[in-house]
Amino acid sequence: MERDIYDEDQDAFRDVVKEFVARYATNEKREQWDADGEIDRPTMLAAGEAGLIGLSVPEELGGAGMLQDYRFRAVVTEETIRAGAGSLAGALGIQDDLAVPYLAHFGTPEQQQKWLPRMATGEVLGALAMTEPGAGSDLRGARTTAKKVDGGYLVNGAKTFISSGKTADLVVTFVKTGEGDKANDFSLILLENGMAGFDHGKKLNKMGFHGHDTAELSFDDVFVPDENLIGGEAGHGFVQLMRNLPLERLSVGVAAAAASQAALEWTLEYTTSREAFGQPIVDFQNTRFRLADVATTVDVLWAYIDRAMLLYKEARLTPEEAAKVKFWSTEREWEILDTCVQLHGGYGYITEYPIARAFLDARVHRIYAGTNEIMREIVARQVTGRR
């Protein structure tokens, strides 16, 4: 089914992304990223130079000014995943969907002037630190503290499963600035690489996204100046997170749809060229029927995701709708990738093939940005009116 969400501006931008991917997401580069466990700095700087990051940064600060229009970001995700570069898609997404928006939406003018131009170029890489060893989807359970002292805050605690946590220069960190667990007891604060007592910790070995680093962070009496408190006033962190979570969950939905589309394309190519019992695999009825199911599901998935992108552009994507998008799209993605791996036979189990890497990458989509169980709870509360 033909999609009609994109106009000539996104079509022209897609050509730019394709050119970038062809140059920087080669097999050799992907293998190096996997070996290193991270995307190299020159690639991120090149992405900034090509305009692939900083899309939500205001134009006067060096970005594209697309704070509410997610279509350009979707093009980046589609083309990087289609090229089998899921780790690159993840790194670009962390920068533009998780780090930049908190400054673009809530930062003081001084914070925006200081950080956003360099984030748009890729000179400064960002991350978002919410999850803790003892607190995941339950943000009110966070125990990392920021105690007010003269001129700033002393931060103590730990975060885990932080995407881009090892390579980040700037970490938007969810901290407890109050004594209780009410919304106004939490804040967002910027921790900078090199601050005394800030340890990026070790890289975590993951099932998927091998080329995109994930780390544990620890904070031992890290002094953070007042000017690094996002928005300049304590007690707004929980509300700020809630406002940005629809974007984060939309981004996961787009990635799920992009991976599903790519899996279909890879599987069509494989089943057409691979033969069994004297005929192409695609000519067996079972293969054709399963591909028909996948193709139809991908069409429905895109129709849903495209609608969500338009709602976000109009500032009408609610937390509940975003939760639906996140859990439904990632459940469908998992089913599609499982089917496509099966249709690849033994080759689907070999990570040299993009379908195998995509399968491994997809598993986390049902976990991060809020587990799908939590997403269902959010939707259920809206549907039933009960807590």
N, C-alpha and C positions, 0 to 999 in steps of 0.2 A: 504494500500500500504506500503510495507516495506521501511523503511528509511535506507540509506546507508552512512549517514554523519559521524557516529561514528565508531571509531576503538576500538581495545581491551583496550587501555588506558582509554577511556571514559567509556567503559563497566565495567572495574574494579572499576573505580571511582564511578559509579552509585551504586555499591554494598555498598560502604562506605557511600554514601548519604542515601540510604535506611535504613541502620543500624542506622544512626544518627536520621533520622526522626522517626523511630519506637521507639526510646528511648526518644526523647525530644519533639516530636510533638504529644503527647497523647491528648486525649479529655480533661483530667484534665488541662493540660498545656495550651491548646488553650482557655479554659474557663477562666483561670487565666489571660492570656494575654489580653483577651477582657475586663475583669473586671478592670485590671490595666491600660489599654490603652497603653501598651508598652510591648516589649519583654524584659524579665529579663536578667540582666547582665550574670549570670551563663550560660544561654543558648548561648549567643553570644560568651562567652569565650570557651565554649565547641565546638562551630562551628569552632572557630579558631584553637583549638587543633586538630580537626578532618580534618582540611585542607579545609573547605567549604568556607572560606573567605581568602582574600589575594591572590586570584588566579592570579591577574595581577601584583602582587608585584614581583620584580626581585628575583631570587633564592638566590643571595648573601645577600639579605636583609630579608630572611626568608619566601618568598612567593613561588608560583609555577612557576613564570616566564611566565605566559600565557597572556601577554599584548594584543596580537592580536588574540589569539585563543579563541573564545567565546564558544566553544563547551562544555567545562567543566562547565562554568557558566550556560549554558542551562540545563545541567543535574541537577544541584542544583535546578533551577527553576521548572523543570518538576516534580521532586520527591516531593518537598515541597508542590507544588500546588496539586498534585495527592493525597497527604495525607490530604488535606483540610486545610493546614496551609498557607493560602495566606498572612497573616500578617508577618509570618516568612520569606516567600519568599521576601516580600517587604523590610524588614529590611536588609536582606542579600544583596539585590540588591542595596540599597542605599549605603551601604558600598563599594561594589565592582565595581559598575557601575557609581556612581555619585561622590564619594569622592576620593577613591584611584587613579583612572586614572589621575586626574589633577596633583597629585604629581608624579605619575609614568611617565607621559608624559612630564610634564613641570617644575617640581620642581627642585630646585638647588640640587647639591649633598648633601649639608648640610641639606636641608629640607627633602630629601629622607631618609638620615641616621637617622634623628631625629624622623620621624613620621611613615614611612612605616613598620618597623619591628613590632611596637606595633599595627598598624592597621591590620597586617596580623594575629596577635594572638587574636584580638578582645579586647585587653586591651584599645585601643583608638578607639572610634566610631566616624565616620564622617558623615557630611551632606553637602548638597549643597544649598546655599541660593541665588536664583535669583529673584523670584517673589516678588513684593511689593504690598501694598494696592492699588496703582494707576498704576501699570505696571506689566503686565503678559507676554503674548507672545511677546510684543514689548519691547525687552530688552533695546533699546536706550532710552526708557522712564524712566529707572531707575533713582532714585533721591538719593539713599544712597550715601553719599560722604565720601571720605577719603582724608583729607587735610594734605599736607606734613608739618611736624614740625620737629624739631631737633630730630634725632634718630628714626623717624618713622612716623606714620600717626594718626590723630584723626578721628575716624569713627563715623558718625551720620546718623541716618535714621531708617528704619524699613523694615522687610521682613515678608511675610506671606505665609501660606500653605507649610511650610517647613517640609518635611518628615524627621523623626528622629530628628527634631529640639529640642525637649525637652531633649532627652537622649544623644545628640551628645557632644563629648568632643572637637571636632575640626570642624569648619564650614568653608568650602570654600565659600567665600562671594564675590559676584559681586558688585563692587563699582565704583563710578565715581571719577576719579583722575584728570580729565581735566575740562575745562570750558564749552565745547560744548557737542554735542551728536554724534561726529564722533567715528569710531571704536577705534581710539587711545586715546580716552578720558576715557576709562574704563579699570579696572584692576581686578584681583582676589587676594584676601588677606585672610590669615588664622586667624580666630578669635578663641580664646581658651576659653573654659569654665573657669569661674572664673575671667576673665578680668574685671576690674572695669568699670561699665557702660554698661556691656553686660547683657541683661535680656532675658532669654529664654521664658518668657511670659507664657501664659496659653496653655494647650492642647486644640486643636479644636475638637469638636464633629463632627464626619464625618458619612456619609451614610454607608460606608464600611471600610474595613481594621481597624476594631475596636481595634485589638491588636497591631497596629503599630502607634506610636505617630506622630502627626502632630502639629506644633506649630507656634505661632507668635514670631518673634525675634525683639528686639529693641536695638538700639545702641545710647548711650548718651555720647559723648566725650570719646569713647573707645580708649585708646592709644594702638596702635599695632606697635611693633618694625619693623624696616626695613626688618629684616630677615624673616618676615612672608609674604612678598610680593611674590606671586608665580612666580618663574622664576627670581626673584631678580631685575626686571625692570618694571616700570609702563608702561601702555599703551597697553598691550597685552591681556587683559582679554577678549575682545570681540572675538578676533581670537581664543583664547584658547577654549572658549565656543563653537564656531562654529565647531572646530575640533572634540570636544568630543560629540556633539549632535547626530551624526549618531550612536554612541554606545548606548547612552541613548534611542534612538528611536528603535534600534534593540532590546534592552532589553525589551521594552514594547511589541514589536511584539512577542518575545519568550514567554512572560508571557501570552499573549492573546492566542497563540496557545496551550500552556500547559493547560490553563483553559478550552479551547474548547475540548481538548482531554479528560481531566478529566470529564467534564460534560457528554460527550458521554458515558464514562465507567460507571459513576454513574447511568445514565439513563437506560442503558442496564440492569444493575443489578436490578434497581427498577422495570422496566416494566416487567421483567421476573418473579419476585417474587410476584408482586401485581396482584390481580385478580379483574375482574369486569364482571358481568353477566355470571359467571361460567367459565371464561377462563382468562389466563394471558393477561394483557394489551398489551403485545408485539405481541399477535396474531391478534389484530385488524389491518386492512389494513392501516388505517390512521396513527397508531403508527409506523408501519413498513416502510411506505413511508417516514415519517418525519425523522426517524432514518437513512434511506438510504441517504436522503439529507444531514443530519448532518455528517455522516461518510465520504461522498464524499467531502464535504467542508473542513473537517478536514485534509483529505489527501492533497488536493490542498494547503491548508494553510501551512502545514508542508513543502511541496515541495518548496514553495516560501520562507519561513523562512530559511530553510536549505541552499538555494542558497545565501541568504543574509548573513548568517553566513560565508560561504566560501568567499564571496566577502570581508567581513570585515577582515578575516584572511589574505587576499592578499592585504589589504589596498586599496581596490577598491570600497568600499561602499560609494557612493557619498551622500551628503546631500539630493539631490533630490530623490535618490533611497531609502534612509532611511525614508524620509517623506512618500513615497508610502507604504513602509512596515508598518509604524506606523498606518496610517489611514485605510488602507485596512484590516489589520489583526484585528484591534480593532472593526471595523464595523462588520466583520464576527463573531467575538467573541460575540458581543452583540446579534446578530440574533440567534446564536447557543444556548446561555444561555437562551434566552427568550423561545425558542422552548423546551429546556430541562426542564425548570421550569414548563411549561404548561403540559408536559407529566408526571410530578410528581403530578399533581393535587394539592389538598390542602396542601400536604406535601412539595411541592416546595416553599410554602410561609412561612414555619417554619424554623427559623434560626438554629434550631438544626440539620438540614440537610445541608450537604456541598454545595448542589446546590444553596440553598438560599443565603448562605454567599458568594459564588463565584459570583452570580448575582449582589449582592450589591458591591462587590469589583471591578467588571468589569466596573462599570459606569465611574469611574475616568480615565480609560485607554483612553477614547476619549477626555479627557481634558488635563491631564498633559503631560509633555515633548513636549508641543506645542499642542494646540487644533487641532482637525482634520480639522477645517476650515482653520487654518493657514497652515497645511500640504498640503491641496489642493491648496492653493495659491502658495506655493513653487513649486509644481509640474506644475501648470498651467503656471507659468512664464517660466519654462523650455520648456514646450510643445509649447507654443504660441510665445515665444520670446518677450513677452510684459510684462510691469510692470504696 
